[in-house]
Amino acid sequence: MSLIAETPEPPYYAVIFSSLKGDDSAGYAEMAQRMMELAARQPGFLGAESAREEIGITVSYWRDLESIRRWKAHAEHREAQRMGRDKWYSSYRTRIALVEKDYGK
């Protein structure tokens, strides 16, 4: 996967997940990798970008809102969400945005 996602012509959706990790990170890296691999196989998934320094930001791109809903409800993803809330994140925020323009080099 490229560091910068190759997305189609808009419109499409971006799910922006921002997080601050807590003190317990056991198992986090493995779960994050598994979720990225699993998301990439979901219908409607277009790509993702992720960075972590003080704050972690992952942006995943989706064809439509229904694809996002299905991913949110996926059983393995739901377990990762639960572990994030209970174990890994001291704070997090999810935002969903419609991408209307996309340009670059």
PECORDA-V459767 format. One record per residue. PHI is phi in whole degrees, -180 to 180 (* if undefined). OMEGA is omega as a letter, one per 20 degrees, with the letter a starting at -180 (999 if undefined). D_CENTER is the distance of its C-alpha to the mean C-alpha in whole Angstrom. Layout:
PHI|OMEGA|D_CENTER + PHI|OMEGA|D_CENTER
//
This chain:
*|r|14 + -67|r|15 + -65|r|14 + -109|a|14 + -64|r|12 + -91|a|15 + -107|r|15 + -78|r|18 + -60|r|20 + -66|j|19 + -88|r|18 + -157|a|15 + -115|r|12 + -119|r|9 + -106|a|6 + -107|a|7 + -113|r|6 + -110|a|9 + -149|r|11 + -118|a|14 + -80|r|15 + -86|a|18 + -80|a|21 + -97|r|20 + -117|a|18 + -60|r|20 + 85|a|17 + -64|a|14 + -61|r|14 + -65|r|15 + -67|r|12 + -61|r|9 + -65|r|11 + -61|a|12 + -65|r|8 + -66|r|7 + -63|a|11 + -69|r|11 + -59|a|8 + -62|r|10 + -95|a|13 + -82|r|12 + -58|r|14 + 92|r|13 + -72|a|10 + -113|a|11 + 153|a|9 + -158|r|7 + -138|a|8 + -147|r|8 + -147|r|11 + -142|r|13 + -129|r|16 + -70|r|17 + -117|r|14 + -96|r|11 + -134|r|8 + -123|r|5 + -116|r|5 + -111|a|5 + -114|a|8 + -137|a|10 + -64|a|14 + -157|a|14 + -66|r|14 + -63|r|15 + -62|r|13 + -64|r|10 + -61|r|13 + -63|r|13 + -66|r|10 + -60|a|10 + -90|a|13 + -59|a|13 + -57|a|15 + -67|r|14 + -68|r|10 + -62|r|13 + -66|r|14 + -63|r|12 + -61|a|11 + -61|a|15 + -65|r|15 + -61|r|13 + -64|a|15 + -82|a|18 + -128|a|18 + -95|a|15 + -105|r|14 + -85|r|17 + -161|r|15 + -156|r|12 + -150|r|11 + -117|r|9 + -128|r|10 + -121|a|10 + -132|r|13 + -86|r|15 + -89|a|15 + -105|r|19 + -134|a|20 + -151|r|19 + -150|r|21 + 167|a|21 + -119|999|23
//
